[in-house]
Protein backbone atom coordinates (compact mmCIF):
# COMPACT_ATOMS: atom_id res chain seq x y z
CA UNK A 1 0.00 0.00 0.00
CA UNK A 2 1.74 3.14 -1.21
CA UNK A 3 1.10 6.82 -0.84
CA UNK A 4 -2.14 8.35 -2.02
CA UNK A 5 -3.16 11.95 -2.46
CA UNK A 6 -6.55 13.52 -1.94
CA UNK A 7 -7.08 16.64 -4.06
CA UNK A 8 -10.12 18.64 -2.97
CA UNK A 9 -11.39 20.40 -6.10
CA UNK A 10 -15.09 20.92 -5.41
CA UNK A 11 -15.08 24.62 -4.57
CA UNK A 12 -17.12 27.16 -6.52
CA UNK A 13 -14.19 29.52 -7.25
CA UNK A 14 -16.40 32.56 -6.69
CA UNK A 15 -13.53 34.98 -6.02
CA UNK A 16 -11.90 33.78 -9.23
CA UNK A 17 -15.09 34.22 -11.23
CA UNK A 18 -15.41 30.50 -12.07
CA UNK A 19 -13.23 28.25 -14.19
CA UNK A 20 -10.28 28.50 -11.81
CA UNK A 21 -9.08 24.90 -12.10
CA UNK A 22 -8.90 25.07 -15.89
CA UNK A 23 -7.21 28.48 -15.98
CA UNK A 24 -4.06 28.47 -18.10
CA UNK A 25 -0.77 28.53 -16.21
CA UNK A 26 2.30 28.17 -18.35
CA UNK A 27 0.39 26.48 -21.16
CA UNK A 28 -1.55 23.92 -19.13
CA UNK A 29 -4.64 23.90 -16.93
CA UNK A 30 -4.08 24.82 -13.29
CA UNK A 31 -5.40 21.48 -11.98
CA UNK A 32 -3.14 19.55 -14.36
CA UNK A 33 -0.10 21.30 -12.82
CA UNK A 34 -1.25 20.34 -9.32
CA UNK A 35 -1.70 16.70 -10.36
CA UNK A 36 1.64 16.61 -12.20
CA UNK A 37 3.44 17.86 -9.08
CA UNK A 38 2.01 14.98 -7.07
CA UNK A 39 2.71 12.30 -9.68
CA UNK A 40 6.23 13.56 -10.39
CA UNK A 41 6.83 13.73 -6.63
CA UNK A 42 6.14 10.02 -6.19
CA UNK A 43 2.45 9.70 -5.40
CA UNK A 44 1.12 6.52 -7.00
CA UNK A 45 -2.61 7.18 -6.74
CA UNK A 46 -4.63 10.41 -6.64
CA UNK A 47 -8.29 10.92 -5.80
CA UNK A 48 -9.67 14.22 -7.11
CA UNK A 49 -12.90 15.27 -5.41
CA UNK A 50 -15.17 17.32 -7.70
CA UNK A 51 -18.49 19.09 -7.38
CA UNK A 52 -21.56 17.62 -9.09
CA UNK A 53 -21.62 18.50 -12.78
CA UNK A 54 -17.95 19.51 -12.86
CA UNK A 55 -16.27 18.76 -16.16
CA UNK A 56 -12.60 19.25 -16.76
CA UNK A 57 -12.09 17.76 -20.22
CA UNK A 58 -9.03 19.94 -20.81
CA UNK A 59 -7.25 18.51 -17.75
CA UNK A 60 -5.37 15.67 -19.42
CA UNK A 61 -4.11 13.92 -16.28
CA UNK A 62 -7.58 13.95 -14.73
CA UNK A 63 -9.21 12.55 -17.84
CA UNK A 64 -6.58 10.12 -19.11
CA UNK A 65 -4.18 8.97 -16.40
CA UNK A 66 -5.23 5.71 -14.70
CA UNK A 67 -3.47 6.80 -11.49
CA UNK A 68 -5.99 9.64 -11.14
CA UNK A 69 -9.54 8.85 -10.04
CA UNK A 70 -12.49 11.26 -9.95
CA UNK A 71 -15.15 11.17 -7.25
CA UNK A 72 -18.04 13.54 -6.57
CA UNK A 73 -18.82 15.41 -3.36
CA UNK A 74 -22.62 15.71 -3.57
CA UNK A 75 -22.65 18.56 -1.02
CA UNK A 76 -19.44 20.56 -1.46
CA UNK A 77 -20.91 23.51 0.46
CA UNK A 78 -20.17 21.49 3.61
CA UNK A 79 -16.53 22.49 3.18
CA UNK A 80 -13.15 21.08 2.25
CA UNK A 81 -13.13 18.48 5.03
CA UNK A 82 -16.20 16.85 3.47
CA UNK A 83 -14.27 16.50 0.20
CA UNK A 84 -11.31 14.98 2.02
CA UNK A 85 -13.66 12.51 3.73
CA UNK A 86 -15.19 11.48 0.40
CA UNK A 87 -11.73 11.13 -1.13
CA UNK A 88 -10.60 8.88 1.72
CA UNK A 89 -13.63 6.64 1.18
CA UNK A 90 -12.46 6.07 -2.40
CA UNK A 91 -8.90 4.89 -1.73
CA UNK A 92 -6.46 3.38 0.71
CA UNK A 93 -2.85 4.34 1.12
CA UNK A 94 -0.17 5.35 3.56
CA UNK A 95 0.77 8.10 3.90
CA UNK A 96 -2.18 10.23 2.78
CA UNK A 97 -1.24 13.53 1.18
CA UNK A 98 -3.74 16.37 0.99
CA UNK A 99 -3.12 19.05 -1.62
CA UNK A 100 -5.94 21.42 -2.60
CA UNK A 101 -6.52 21.52 -6.35
CA UNK A 102 -5.82 25.25 -6.48
CA UNK A 103 -2.16 24.93 -5.45
CA UNK A 104 -0.34 24.48 -8.79
CA UNK A 105 2.95 26.03 -7.69
CA UNK A 106 4.09 23.30 -5.27
CA UNK A 107 7.21 21.65 -6.69
CA UNK A 108 7.46 17.91 -7.19
CA UNK A 109 10.69 18.01 -5.13
CA UNK A 110 8.66 19.30 -2.18
CA UNK A 111 6.10 16.53 -2.64
CA UNK A 112 8.94 13.97 -2.67
CA UNK A 113 10.50 15.49 0.48
CA UNK A 114 7.18 15.48 2.36
CA UNK A 115 6.54 11.88 1.29
CA UNK A 116 10.01 10.74 2.37
CA UNK A 117 9.71 12.46 5.76
CA UNK A 118 6.25 10.98 6.33
CA UNK A 119 7.37 7.45 5.46
CA UNK A 120 10.45 7.79 7.68
CA UNK A 121 8.69 9.31 10.69
CA UNK A 122 5.17 7.91 10.47
CA UNK A 123 3.93 11.27 11.67
CA UNK A 124 1.99 14.22 10.29
CA UNK A 125 4.36 16.12 7.98
CA UNK A 126 3.93 19.51 6.42
CA UNK A 127 6.35 21.67 4.50
CA UNK A 128 7.37 24.98 6.00
CA UNK A 129 8.52 28.00 4.03
CA UNK A 130 9.92 30.95 5.96
CA UNK A 131 8.35 29.63 9.17
CA UNK A 132 4.85 29.12 7.77
CA UNK A 133 3.19 25.72 7.36
CA UNK A 134 1.96 24.91 3.87
CA UNK A 135 0.78 22.09 1.60
CA UNK A 136 0.83 19.24 0.87
CA UNK A 137 0.21 17.81 4.31
CA UNK A 138 1.01 14.13 4.79
CA UNK A 139 -1.12 12.21 7.25
CA UNK A 140 -0.45 8.71 8.57
CA UNK A 141 -3.13 6.16 7.69
CA UNK A 142 -3.90 5.71 11.39
CA UNK A 143 -5.65 9.14 11.28
CA UNK A 144 -8.04 7.94 8.59
CA UNK A 145 -10.92 7.09 10.94
CA UNK A 146 -10.55 10.36 12.89
CA UNK A 147 -10.88 12.25 9.63
CA UNK A 148 -13.75 10.20 8.23
CA UNK A 149 -15.70 10.40 11.51
CA UNK A 150 -15.17 14.15 12.07
CA UNK A 151 -18.36 16.17 12.04
CA UNK A 152 -19.02 19.70 10.92
CA UNK A 153 -17.79 22.31 11.78
CA UNK A 154 -14.48 20.49 12.15
CA UNK A 155 -11.66 21.18 9.70
CA UNK A 156 -8.49 19.40 8.73
CA UNK A 157 -6.52 22.11 10.57
CA UNK A 158 -8.43 21.35 13.79
CA UNK A 159 -7.84 17.63 13.40
CA UNK A 160 -4.13 18.20 12.86
CA UNK A 161 -4.02 20.53 15.88
CA UNK A 162 -5.55 17.77 18.02
CA UNK A 163 -2.49 15.67 17.09
CA UNK A 164 0.01 18.52 17.52
CA UNK A 165 2.55 16.27 19.24
CA UNK A 166 2.71 14.12 16.12
CA UNK A 167 3.33 16.97 13.69
CA UNK A 168 6.68 17.47 12.03
CA UNK A 169 7.53 20.40 9.77
CA UNK A 170 10.24 20.18 7.16
CA UNK A 171 11.84 23.34 5.86
CA UNK A 172 11.63 23.73 2.10
CA UNK A 173 12.79 26.40 -0.32
CA UNK A 174 9.46 26.39 -2.14
CA UNK A 175 7.13 29.40 -1.84
CA UNK A 176 4.56 27.34 -3.77
CA UNK A 177 3.62 25.54 -0.53
CA UNK A 178 1.89 28.74 0.59
CA UNK A 179 0.55 29.89 -2.77
CA UNK A 180 -3.01 28.99 -3.62
CA UNK A 181 -5.02 30.59 -6.38
CA UNK A 182 -8.02 32.62 -5.28
CA UNK A 183 -8.27 35.35 -7.91
CA UNK A 184 -7.16 35.81 -11.52
CA UNK A 185 -4.19 37.87 -10.31
CA UNK A 186 -2.86 34.82 -8.41
CA UNK A 187 -2.05 32.91 -11.62
CA UNK A 188 0.69 35.28 -12.78
Secondary structure, DSSP 8 states (H G I E B T S, - for coil): ---EEEEEE----TTTTS-GGG-EETTEEHHHHHHHHHHHTT--EEEEEEETT---TT-HHHHH-TTEEEEEETTGGG-HHHHHHHHHHT---SSEEE--TT-TT--HHHHHHHHHHHHHH-SEEEEEETTEEEEEEEE-GGGHHHHHH--TT--HHHHHHTTGGGEEEEE-S-GGGG----SGGGG-
